[in-house]
Amino acid sequence: MRQNACCIGLQKRRDMVHRIIEWSLRNRFIVLVMAAAMFAWGIFAVKKNPIDAIPDLSENQVIVFTEWMGRGPQLIEDQITYPLVTNLQGLPKIKYVRGTSMFGMSFIYIIFNDNVDIYWARERVLERLSTISRTLPTGVTPQLGPDGTGVGHILWYTLDAPEMDLGEQRALQDWYVKFALQNVEGVSEIASFGGFQKQYQITVDPNKLLYYKLSVAEVINAVRANNNESGGRKFELSDIGYIIKTSGYLKSIAEIENIPVKTQNSIPVRVSDIAAVQMTGETRLGIFDQDGQGERVGGIVVMRYSENAAAVIDKVKAKMQEVAKGFPQGVKFDIVYDRGELIKESVDSIRHTLIEEMIVVSIVVIIFLFHWRSALSIIIQIPVTLAASFILLNAFGISSNIMSLTGIALAIGVIVDNGIIMSENAYKHLAERYMQWQDEQKNK
């Protein structure tokens, strides 16, 4: 019974294949139009398909970064990492949550299922963080990492500015270059590195604090209260409206030194009486040296999820040319790492391989079949199938990279196999019928 059922099923499949072949032969024009339409659709898909050198195999994750400077890893683990990990584990469509604690910083990695939209996942994390934040220590605010992956670093650059000190270069990077490049479509973040971040530092003398009976908290509160702007009100005088406001933002070292901390015997104790004020750079944990020629300031361009790396790089470079027009004399960009060159070389190499393979396969088919119409019908399958494969790449969100294009190159031999088999089968049946016809002619 089973054998009969298998034979019946096999016969049905054969009949279906025969009907498809018969319909195709009777409607050649429709088949050619469908093939041309698919080829045109494939050409459009090739132009639309994102290009990158390497596939993005990173996990579908959202990073939560929390900073609490001056605290040890154990305290960070107990009061920040552990509460965040335990509260974020109940999110929908989540795989697992990882937490890392280090000096002054906490990192939480929330891994979602692969089919989850990354921006939907970021919204769920933000909703949960809004309820968790009030349980964390005062002044601690968790924030989301950039919407990019580990392979999203598509371009590194430095500022070639021999006449500027590192503090001025970092200020130029943070307050001019960074804001301009972040507006480029497809860019998630511009991460600055190198140089000095300028800041005002107040170095308190503990002996003077003890003499004036002050605490560090009182000094901090006095500086914070005086570095503020408060609003007034509107009043009318002689039918004219006036708006009163106060501007209290600190703008120089002298203003900080003149801040009163406490009054003793009607004499104000100022910051300059108990501390030294200076402008200097933030404490650094490392430096960026380029080619052993000295320190440099620069930035890293991070690409968003599922963007076309080649297109984003071109847009960033075009924006760099505009930004460079506003640089001081003698300052220019120096590109350290450019994935665009790697993408171009990789894709060109695969493209040349595909063309060479198509030519070789075509020659082999022509030599073995020795019939140009049969060879042409097989050779036409190669570009049509290659173009159609990009339709599927776009449908599944796969970019044109070394792995995907190499897979297509390896499949060219398989593409022509079915055509060769069908042609040989047709030749066999035609030869048998021709032999039968000859026998019938001899018998007559």
ZAGUMAR-520629 format. One record per residue (C-alpha): residue number from 1; residue in three letters; chain; x, y negated, z. Coordinates in Angstrom, 3 decimals, padded with zeros to 6 digits. Layout:
{NUM,'ala','A',{X,Y,Z}}
...
This chain:
{1,'met','A',{000.000,000.000,000.000}}
{2,'arg','A',{002.744,-002.433,000.931}}
{3,'gln','A',{004.654,-001.632,-002.250}}
{4,'asn','A',{001.552,-002.214,-004.363}}
{5,'ala','A',{000.877,-005.539,-002.599}}
{6,'cys','A',{004.465,-006.680,-003.231}}
{7,'cys','A',{004.193,-005.729,-006.891}}
{8,'ile','A',{000.918,-007.620,-007.227}}
{9,'gly','A',{002.436,-010.723,-005.579}}
{10,'leu','A',{005.503,-010.550,-007.817}}
{11,'gln','A',{003.337,-010.189,-010.895}}
{12,'lys','A',{001.294,-013.263,-009.902}}
{13,'arg','A',{004.443,-015.328,-009.502}}
{14,'arg','A',{005.687,-014.177,-012.904}}
{15,'asp','A',{002.371,-015.094,-014.495}}
{16,'met','A',{002.510,-018.539,-012.890}}
{17,'val','A',{006.051,-019.123,-014.205}}
{18,'his','A',{004.981,-017.952,-017.647}}
{19,'arg','A',{002.010,-020.342,-017.623}}
{20,'ile','A',{004.271,-023.269,-016.615}}
{21,'ile','A',{006.732,-022.445,-019.390}}
{22,'glu','A',{003.904,-022.038,-021.914}}
{23,'trp','A',{002.346,-025.373,-020.901}}
{24,'ser','A',{005.745,-027.099,-021.147}}
{25,'leu','A',{006.343,-025.735,-024.621}}
{26,'arg','A',{002.900,-026.801,-025.808}}
{27,'asn','A',{003.258,-030.292,-024.295}}
{28,'arg','A',{006.848,-031.225,-025.063}}
{29,'phe','A',{006.128,-034.935,-025.368}}
{30,'ile','A',{004.554,-035.075,-021.878}}
{31,'val','A',{007.512,-033.180,-020.407}}
{32,'leu','A',{009.989,-035.582,-022.020}}
{33,'val','A',{008.040,-038.611,-020.773}}
{34,'met','A',{007.967,-037.185,-017.234}}
{35,'ala','A',{011.711,-036.513,-017.377}}
{36,'ala','A',{012.386,-040.056,-018.634}}
{37,'ala','A',{010.180,-041.534,-015.899}}
{38,'met','A',{011.981,-039.505,-013.241}}
{39,'phe','A',{015.342,-040.591,-014.653}}
{40,'ala','A',{014.289,-044.266,-014.552}}
{41,'trp','A',{012.999,-043.855,-010.990}}
{42,'gly','A',{016.299,-042.211,-010.071}}
{43,'ile','A',{018.315,-045.107,-011.538}}
{44,'phe','A',{016.282,-047.517,-009.406}}
{45,'ala','A',{016.882,-045.276,-006.361}}
{46,'val','A',{020.636,-045.307,-007.042}}
{47,'lys','A',{020.690,-049.110,-006.921}}
{48,'lys','A',{018.543,-049.181,-003.778}}
{49,'asn','A',{020.401,-046.454,-001.889}}
{50,'pro','A',{022.715,-047.839,000.857}}
{51,'ile','A',{026.429,-047.216,000.315}}
{52,'asp','A',{028.908,-046.353,003.052}}
{53,'ala','A',{032.198,-044.528,003.279}}
{54,'ile','A',{031.277,-042.217,006.141}}
{55,'pro','A',{027.887,-040.872,007.303}}
{56,'asp','A',{026.466,-042.183,010.563}}
{57,'leu','A',{026.171,-039.065,012.741}}
{58,'ser','A',{025.779,-040.934,016.025}}
{59,'glu','A',{022.919,-040.175,018.384}}
{60,'asn','A',{019.712,-042.193,018.501}}
{61,'gln','A',{020.575,-044.124,021.647}}
{62,'val','A',{019.915,-047.366,023.510}}
{63,'ile','A',{022.637,-048.796,025.752}}
{64,'val','A',{021.837,-050.722,028.943}}
{65,'phe','A',{024.747,-052.810,030.224}}
{66,'thr','A',{024.816,-054.320,033.717}}
{67,'glu','A',{027.552,-056.543,035.112}}
{68,'trp','A',{028.220,-057.093,038.836}}
{69,'met','A',{031.771,-058.362,038.976}}
{70,'gly','A',{033.993,-057.798,041.991}}
{71,'arg','A',{032.277,-054.585,043.119}}
{72,'gly','A',{033.828,-051.138,043.192}}
{73,'pro','A',{032.645,-048.164,041.107}}
{74,'gln','A',{031.027,-046.399,044.070}}
{75,'leu','A',{028.925,-049.448,044.982}}
{76,'ile','A',{027.982,-049.917,041.317}}
{77,'glu','A',{026.972,-046.248,041.162}}
{78,'asp','A',{024.812,-046.406,044.310}}
{79,'gln','A',{023.012,-049.708,043.762}}
{80,'ile','A',{022.818,-050.055,039.963}}
{81,'thr','A',{023.591,-046.900,037.959}}
{82,'tyr','A',{021.642,-044.423,040.072}}
{83,'pro','A',{018.432,-046.520,040.317}}
{84,'leu','A',{018.498,-047.236,036.588}}
{85,'val','A',{019.105,-043.612,035.580}}
{86,'thr','A',{016.346,-042.237,037.815}}
{87,'asn','A',{013.781,-044.800,036.631}}
{88,'leu','A',{014.610,-044.546,032.922}}
{89,'gln','A',{014.278,-040.762,032.789}}
{90,'gly','A',{010.482,-040.904,032.451}}
{91,'leu','A',{010.475,-042.638,029.073}}
{92,'pro','A',{008.550,-040.910,026.236}}
{93,'lys','A',{010.340,-038.997,023.474}}
{94,'ile','A',{013.613,-038.983,025.386}}
{95,'lys','A',{016.313,-036.304,025.421}}
{96,'tyr','A',{018.471,-037.292,028.350}}
{97,'val','A',{020.045,-040.246,030.145}}
{98,'arg','A',{023.759,-040.678,030.830}}
{99,'gly','A',{025.274,-043.120,033.288}}
{100,'thr','A',{028.812,-044.462,033.725}}
{101,'ser','A',{030.080,-046.664,036.557}}
{102,'met','A',{033.317,-048.617,036.596}}
{103,'phe','A',{034.745,-051.631,038.350}}
{104,'gly','A',{032.184,-054.428,038.045}}
{105,'met','A',{030.183,-052.781,035.248}}
{106,'ser','A',{027.547,-050.105,034.682}}
{107,'phe','A',{026.611,-048.442,031.390}}
{108,'ile','A',{023.442,-046.411,030.827}}
{109,'tyr','A',{023.030,-044.409,027.606}}
{110,'ile','A',{019.412,-043.431,026.833}}
{111,'ile','A',{019.316,-040.748,024.107}}
{112,'phe','A',{016.008,-040.465,022.194}}
{113,'asn','A',{014.789,-037.858,019.730}}
{114,'asp','A',{016.198,-038.194,016.221}}
{115,'asn','A',{012.821,-039.033,014.643}}
{116,'val','A',{012.147,-041.982,016.986}}
{117,'asp','A',{012.349,-045.498,015.558}}
{118,'ile','A',{015.211,-047.262,017.310}}
{119,'tyr','A',{013.349,-050.549,017.770}}
{120,'trp','A',{010.359,-048.740,019.272}}
{121,'ala','A',{012.812,-047.104,021.693}}
{122,'arg','A',{014.343,-050.481,022.614}}
{123,'glu','A',{010.877,-051.869,023.367}}
{124,'arg','A',{010.127,-048.948,025.713}}
{125,'val','A',{013.430,-049.484,027.521}}
{126,'leu','A',{012.737,-053.219,027.908}}
{127,'glu','A',{009.289,-052.494,029.354}}
{128,'arg','A',{010.778,-050.165,031.936}}
{129,'leu','A',{013.614,-052.580,032.806}}
{130,'ser','A',{011.092,-055.326,033.583}}
{131,'thr','A',{009.779,-053.199,036.463}}
{132,'ile','A',{013.181,-051.952,037.664}}
{133,'ser','A',{015.040,-055.272,037.828}}
{134,'arg','A',{013.384,-056.400,041.059}}
{135,'thr','A',{014.812,-053.362,042.899}}
{136,'leu','A',{018.402,-054.251,041.946}}
{137,'pro','A',{020.702,-056.561,043.969}}
{138,'thr','A',{020.130,-060.308,043.701}}
{139,'gly','A',{021.685,-061.874,040.621}}
{140,'val','A',{022.063,-058.576,038.762}}
{141,'thr','A',{020.304,-058.483,035.384}}
{142,'pro','A',{020.496,-055.431,033.087}}
{143,'gln','A',{020.689,-056.179,029.366}}
{144,'leu','A',{020.459,-054.135,026.191}}
{145,'gly','A',{023.469,-053.464,024.040}}
{146,'pro','A',{023.527,-054.409,020.348}}
{147,'asp','A',{021.259,-052.562,017.927}}
{148,'gly','A',{024.200,-050.871,016.223}}
{149,'thr','A',{026.072,-047.572,016.379}}
{150,'gly','A',{029.633,-046.507,017.019}}
{151,'val','A',{030.396,-046.614,013.299}}
{152,'gly','A',{028.820,-050.052,012.898}}
{153,'his','A',{032.158,-051.888,013.106}}
{154,'ile','A',{032.385,-052.803,009.435}}
{155,'leu','A',{034.839,-055.715,009.521}}
{156,'trp','A',{037.507,-057.118,011.866}}
{157,'tyr','A',{039.022,-060.549,011.384}}
{158,'thr','A',{041.403,-062.895,013.171}}
{159,'leu','A',{041.995,-066.634,012.981}}
{160,'asp','A',{045.317,-067.623,011.453}}
{161,'ala','A',{045.879,-070.919,013.290}}
{162,'pro','A',{049.591,-071.499,014.032}}
{163,'glu','A',{049.037,-075.103,015.171}}
{164,'met','A',{046.307,-074.300,017.749}}
{165,'asp','A',{046.720,-072.793,021.200}}
{166,'leu','A',{044.830,-069.649,022.166}}
{167,'gly','A',{042.239,-071.527,024.224}}
{168,'glu','A',{041.294,-073.773,021.295}}
{169,'gln','A',{041.169,-070.782,018.939}}
{170,'arg','A',{038.817,-068.902,021.280}}
{171,'ala','A',{036.597,-071.978,021.586}}
{172,'leu','A',{036.484,-072.250,017.783}}
{173,'gln','A',{035.570,-068.561,017.538}}
{174,'asp','A',{032.892,-068.608,020.270}}
{175,'trp','A',{031.196,-071.917,019.449}}
{176,'tyr','A',{031.481,-072.130,015.675}}
{177,'val','A',{032.443,-068.943,013.835}}
{178,'lys','A',{030.403,-066.536,015.942}}
{179,'phe','A',{027.122,-068.453,015.659}}
{180,'ala','A',{027.530,-068.844,011.896}}
{181,'leu','A',{028.271,-065.170,011.158}}
{182,'gln','A',{025.508,-063.893,013.437}}
{183,'asn','A',{022.947,-065.443,011.074}}
{184,'val','A',{023.994,-063.116,008.248}}
{185,'glu','A',{021.288,-060.603,007.394}}
{186,'gly','A',{022.170,-057.125,008.659}}
{187,'val','A',{024.628,-058.296,011.351}}
{188,'ser','A',{023.764,-057.204,014.883}}
{189,'glu','A',{026.576,-058.839,016.842}}
{190,'ile','A',{029.878,-060.665,016.525}}
{191,'ala','A',{032.130,-059.436,019.342}}
{192,'ser','A',{034.929,-061.896,020.134}}
{193,'phe','A',{038.345,-060.809,021.384}}
{194,'gly','A',{041.701,-062.347,022.255}}
{195,'gly','A',{042.717,-065.784,023.521}}
{196,'phe','A',{041.592,-067.602,026.644}}
{197,'gln','A',{038.021,-068.429,027.607}}
{198,'lys','A',{038.234,-071.894,029.156}}
{199,'gln','A',{036.762,-072.420,032.606}}
{200,'tyr','A',{037.064,-074.668,035.637}}
{201,'gln','A',{038.698,-072.940,038.597}}
{202,'ile','A',{038.402,-074.103,042.203}}
{203,'thr','A',{041.188,-072.701,044.376}}
{204,'val','A',{040.111,-073.088,048.011}}
{205,'asp','A',{042.655,-073.537,050.811}}
{206,'pro','A',{041.522,-071.286,053.711}}
{207,'asn','A',{043.367,-073.381,056.298}}
{208,'lys','A',{041.464,-076.518,055.256}}
{209,'leu','A',{038.201,-074.608,055.344}}
{210,'leu','A',{038.956,-073.630,058.899}}
{211,'tyr','A',{039.933,-077.219,059.801}}
{212,'tyr','A',{036.699,-078.701,058.425}}
{213,'lys','A',{034.632,-075.762,059.714}}
{214,'leu','A',{033.330,-074.847,056.257}}
{215,'ser','A',{032.640,-071.560,054.514}}
{216,'val','A',{033.138,-070.478,050.920}}
{217,'ala','A',{029.374,-070.150,050.501}}
{218,'glu','A',{028.909,-073.823,051.417}}
{219,'val','A',{031.448,-074.854,048.767}}
{220,'ile','A',{029.729,-072.690,046.139}}
{221,'asn','A',{026.295,-074.077,047.000}}
{222,'ala','A',{027.571,-077.667,046.887}}
{223,'val','A',{029.091,-077.204,043.419}}
{224,'arg','A',{026.001,-075.390,042.163}}
{225,'ala','A',{023.647,-078.059,043.491}}
{226,'asn','A',{025.647,-080.879,041.897}}
{227,'asn','A',{025.914,-079.121,038.523}}
{228,'asn','A',{022.244,-079.542,037.737}}
{229,'glu','A',{019.845,-081.853,035.960}}
{230,'ser','A',{016.553,-082.813,037.578}}
{231,'gly','A',{013.564,-084.507,036.003}}
{232,'gly','A',{011.924,-087.724,037.189}}
{233,'arg','A',{008.660,-089.226,036.117}}
{234,'lys','A',{007.157,-091.768,033.759}}
{235,'phe','A',{006.061,-095.225,034.850}}
{236,'glu','A',{004.853,-098.296,033.037}}
{237,'leu','A',{006.257,-101.790,033.403}}
{238,'ser','A',{005.042,-104.743,031.316}}
{239,'asp','A',{003.044,-102.415,029.080}}
{240,'ile','A',{006.185,-100.380,028.359}}
{241,'gly','A',{006.551,-096.729,029.424}}
{242,'tyr','A',{009.835,-095.621,030.985}}
{243,'ile','A',{010.959,-092.037,031.620}}
{244,'ile','A',{013.335,-091.462,034.515}}
{245,'lys','A',{015.695,-088.510,034.574}}
{246,'thr','A',{019.019,-087.670,036.123}}
{247,'ser','A',{021.970,-086.086,034.344}}
{248,'gly','A',{024.046,-084.128,036.807}}
{249,'tyr','A',{026.059,-081.717,034.656}}
{250,'leu','A',{029.758,-081.679,035.494}}
{251,'lys','A',{031.948,-082.740,032.583}}
{252,'ser','A',{035.467,-083.177,033.982}}
{253,'ile','A',{037.846,-082.116,036.734}}
{254,'ala','A',{037.459,-085.503,038.479}}
{255,'glu','A',{033.692,-085.044,038.804}}
{256,'ile','A',{034.183,-081.643,040.433}}
{257,'glu','A',{036.793,-083.028,042.830}}
{258,'asn','A',{034.387,-085.805,043.956}}
{259,'ile','A',{031.565,-083.441,044.903}}
{260,'pro','A',{030.737,-083.879,048.627}}
{261,'val','A',{030.531,-080.593,050.524}}
{262,'lys','A',{029.825,-081.863,054.034}}
{263,'thr','A',{029.689,-085.106,055.991}}
{264,'gln','A',{031.649,-085.433,059.234}}
{265,'asn','A',{031.429,-088.640,061.271}}
{266,'ser','A',{029.832,-090.403,058.282}}
{267,'ile','A',{032.829,-089.440,056.127}}
{268,'pro','A',{032.155,-087.045,053.224}}
{269,'val','A',{034.389,-084.019,052.834}}
{270,'arg','A',{034.918,-083.602,049.125}}
{271,'val','A',{036.046,-080.609,047.077}}
{272,'ser','A',{039.425,-082.258,046.489}}
{273,'asp','A',{039.988,-082.301,050.280}}
{274,'ile','A',{039.750,-078.536,050.617}}
{275,'ala','A',{040.628,-077.120,047.176}}
{276,'ala','A',{042.602,-077.619,043.999}}
{277,'val','A',{040.592,-077.940,040.758}}
{278,'gln','A',{042.067,-077.103,037.370}}
{279,'met','A',{041.000,-076.034,033.897}}
{280,'thr','A',{042.472,-072.691,032.898}}
{281,'gly','A',{041.606,-069.446,031.150}}
{282,'glu','A',{039.507,-066.641,032.534}}
{283,'thr','A',{041.417,-063.724,034.010}}
{284,'arg','A',{042.342,-061.318,031.221}}
{285,'leu','A',{042.681,-057.548,031.364}}
{286,'gly','A',{044.626,-057.312,028.101}}
{287,'ile','A',{045.799,-059.123,024.993}}
{288,'phe','A',{045.380,-058.690,021.231}}
{289,'asp','A',{048.652,-058.696,019.318}}
{290,'gln','A',{048.682,-058.485,015.512}}
{291,'asp','A',{051.604,-056.785,013.770}}
{292,'gly','A',{053.967,-057.792,016.561}}
{293,'gln','A',{053.759,-061.439,015.459}}
{294,'gly','A',{052.042,-062.725,018.601}}
{295,'glu','A',{048.568,-063.044,020.058}}
{296,'arg','A',{045.546,-063.678,017.869}}
{297,'val','A',{041.886,-064.554,018.362}}
{298,'gly','A',{039.228,-062.890,016.258}}
{299,'gly','A',{035.938,-061.044,016.098}}
{300,'ile','A',{034.311,-057.727,015.211}}
{301,'val','A',{031.297,-057.651,012.891}}
{302,'val','A',{028.797,-055.033,014.096}}
{303,'met','A',{026.188,-053.876,011.589}}
{304,'arg','A',{022.574,-053.075,012.478}}
{305,'tyr','A',{021.043,-049.618,012.214}}
{306,'ser','A',{020.359,-048.223,008.726}}
{307,'glu','A',{021.753,-051.238,006.881}}
{308,'asn','A',{023.684,-051.137,003.617}}
{309,'ala','A',{027.288,-051.496,004.776}}
{310,'ala','A',{028.625,-052.620,001.398}}
{311,'ala','A',{025.920,-055.304,001.002}}
{312,'val','A',{026.388,-056.604,004.569}}
{313,'ile','A',{030.170,-056.867,004.103}}
{314,'asp','A',{029.704,-058.874,000.899}}
{315,'lys','A',{027.297,-061.234,002.664}}
{316,'val','A',{029.682,-061.693,005.607}}
{317,'lys','A',{032.585,-062.490,003.297}}
{318,'ala','A',{030.456,-065.040,001.409}}
{319,'lys','A',{029.493,-066.645,004.732}}
{320,'met','A',{033.149,-066.717,005.769}}
{321,'gln','A',{033.969,-068.831,002.743}}
{322,'glu','A',{031.329,-071.352,003.822}}
{323,'val','A',{032.500,-071.335,007.449}}
{324,'ala','A',{036.146,-071.846,006.438}}
{325,'lys','A',{035.254,-075.217,004.903}}
{326,'gly','A',{034.643,-076.581,008.406}}
{327,'phe','A',{037.923,-075.341,009.883}}
{328,'pro','A',{040.619,-077.747,011.068}}
{329,'gln','A',{043.635,-078.200,008.821}}
{330,'gly','A',{045.798,-075.072,008.607}}
{331,'val','A',{043.184,-072.609,010.003}}
{332,'lys','A',{041.981,-069.673,007.904}}
{333,'phe','A',{040.525,-066.182,008.204}}
{334,'asp','A',{042.755,-063.109,008.204}}
{335,'ile','A',{040.791,-059.875,007.619}}
{336,'val','A',{042.366,-057.063,009.633}}
{337,'tyr','A',{039.969,-054.207,008.825}}
{338,'asp','A',{037.566,-054.132,005.900}}
{339,'arg','A',{035.433,-051.053,005.368}}
{340,'gly','A',{034.350,-052.472,002.015}}
{341,'glu','A',{037.677,-051.422,000.471}}
{342,'leu','A',{037.320,-047.918,001.920}}
{343,'ile','A',{033.748,-047.707,000.592}}
{344,'lys','A',{034.809,-048.845,-002.876}}
{345,'glu','A',{037.737,-046.413,-003.103}}
{346,'ser','A',{035.698,-043.492,-001.744}}
{347,'val','A',{032.706,-044.040,-004.023}}
{348,'asp','A',{034.928,-044.631,-007.067}}
{349,'ser','A',{036.789,-041.402,-006.382}}
{350,'ile','A',{033.574,-039.398,-006.102}}
{351,'arg','A',{032.095,-041.148,-009.171}}
{352,'his','A',{035.140,-040.260,-011.299}}
{353,'thr','A',{034.936,-036.684,-010.055}}
{354,'leu','A',{031.259,-036.485,-011.042}}
{355,'ile','A',{031.946,-037.852,-014.539}}
{356,'glu','A',{034.873,-035.486,-015.081}}
{357,'glu','A',{032.844,-032.532,-013.823}}
{358,'met','A',{029.920,-033.402,-016.101}}
{359,'ile','A',{032.250,-033.585,-019.113}}
{360,'val','A',{033.948,-030.279,-018.283}}
{361,'val','A',{030.635,-028.496,-017.713}}
{362,'ser','A',{029.244,-029.891,-020.973}}
{363,'ile','A',{032.255,-028.677,-022.946}}
{364,'val','A',{032.060,-025.223,-021.359}}
{365,'val','A',{028.338,-024.969,-022.114}}
{366,'ile','A',{028.874,-025.985,-025.768}}
{367,'ile','A',{031.740,-023.503,-026.232}}
{368,'phe','A',{029.934,-020.526,-024.711}}
{369,'leu','A',{026.503,-021.139,-026.237}}
{370,'phe','A',{027.845,-022.493,-029.525}}
{371,'his','A',{024.449,-024.024,-030.271}}
{372,'trp','A',{024.176,-027.775,-029.926}}
{373,'arg','A',{020.402,-027.910,-029.292}}
{374,'ser','A',{020.597,-025.404,-026.455}}
{375,'ala','A',{023.679,-027.112,-025.025}}
{376,'leu','A',{021.971,-030.500,-025.234}}
{377,'ser','A',{018.919,-029.256,-023.350}}
{378,'ile','A',{021.200,-028.039,-020.560}}
{379,'ile','A',{023.445,-031.106,-020.474}}
{380,'ile','A',{020.430,-033.446,-020.202}}
{381,'gln','A',{019.541,-031.737,-016.915}}
{382,'ile','A',{022.703,-033.070,-015.224}}
{383,'pro','A',{021.993,-036.846,-015.265}}
{384,'val','A',{018.251,-036.325,-014.692}}
{385,'thr','A',{018.879,-034.085,-011.665}}
{386,'leu','A',{021.543,-036.404,-010.253}}
{387,'ala','A',{019.230,-039.411,-010.571}}
{388,'ala','A',{016.346,-037.470,-008.987}}
{389,'ser','A',{018.554,-036.453,-006.060}}
{390,'phe','A',{018.889,-040.114,-005.041}}
{391,'ile','A',{015.094,-040.307,-004.778}}
{392,'leu','A',{015.286,-037.658,-002.067}}
{393,'leu','A',{018.266,-039.388,-000.414}}
{394,'asn','A',{016.194,-042.560,-000.046}}
{395,'ala','A',{013.165,-040.582,001.149}}
{396,'phe','A',{015.177,-038.996,003.975}}
{397,'gly','A',{017.185,-042.160,004.774}}
{398,'ile','A',{020.563,-040.721,003.727}}
{399,'ser','A',{023.198,-043.114,002.433}}
{400,'ser','A',{025.604,-042.567,-000.444}}
{401,'asn','A',{028.755,-041.491,001.361}}
{402,'ile','A',{031.609,-039.045,001.000}}
{403,'met','A',{029.602,-036.082,002.295}}
{404,'ser','A',{026.383,-036.646,000.322}}
{405,'leu','A',{028.146,-037.431,-002.963}}
{406,'thr','A',{030.505,-034.460,-002.532}}
{407,'gly','A',{027.484,-032.209,-002.039}}
{408,'ile','A',{026.037,-033.497,-005.307}}
{409,'ala','A',{029.364,-032.878,-007.045}}
{410,'leu','A',{029.485,-029.297,-005.779}}
{411,'ala','A',{025.911,-028.691,-006.974}}
{412,'ile','A',{026.555,-029.559,-010.634}}
{413,'gly','A',{027.470,-025.954,-011.381}}
{414,'val','A',{024.216,-024.772,-009.818}}
{415,'ile','A',{022.257,-027.400,-011.793}}
{416,'val','A',{023.269,-025.945,-015.174}}
{417,'asp','A',{022.976,-022.302,-014.095}}
{418,'asn','A',{019.219,-022.106,-014.573}}
{419,'gly','A',{019.422,-023.714,-018.007}}
{420,'ile','A',{022.119,-021.287,-019.139}}
{421,'ile','A',{020.152,-018.308,-017.836}}
{422,'met','A',{016.958,-019.449,-019.581}}
{423,'ser','A',{018.824,-020.066,-022.838}}
{424,'glu','A',{020.511,-016.662,-022.736}}
{425,'asn','A',{017.188,-015.011,-021.925}}
{426,'ala','A',{015.557,-016.761,-024.857}}
{427,'tyr','A',{018.394,-015.660,-027.152}}
{428,'lys','A',{017.984,-012.090,-025.935}}
{429,'his','A',{014.254,-011.982,-026.636}}
{430,'leu','A',{014.694,-013.679,-030.009}}
{431,'ala','A',{017.404,-011.187,-030.925}}
{432,'glu','A',{015.185,-008.248,-029.957}}
{433,'arg','A',{012.296,-009.599,-032.017}}
{434,'tyr','A',{014.622,-010.221,-034.931}}
{435,'met','A',{015.861,-006.613,-034.746}}
{436,'gln','A',{012.270,-005.366,-034.647}}
{437,'trp','A',{011.419,-007.480,-037.657}}
{438,'gln','A',{014.385,-006.115,-039.573}}
{439,'asp','A',{013.347,-002.534,-038.714}}
{440,'glu','A',{009.813,-003.258,-039.912}}
{441,'gln','A',{011.153,-004.681,-043.164}}
{442,'lys','A',{013.301,-001.599,-043.742}}
{443,'asn','A',{010.362,000.750,-043.076}}
{444,'lys','A',{008.279,-001.090,-045.640}}
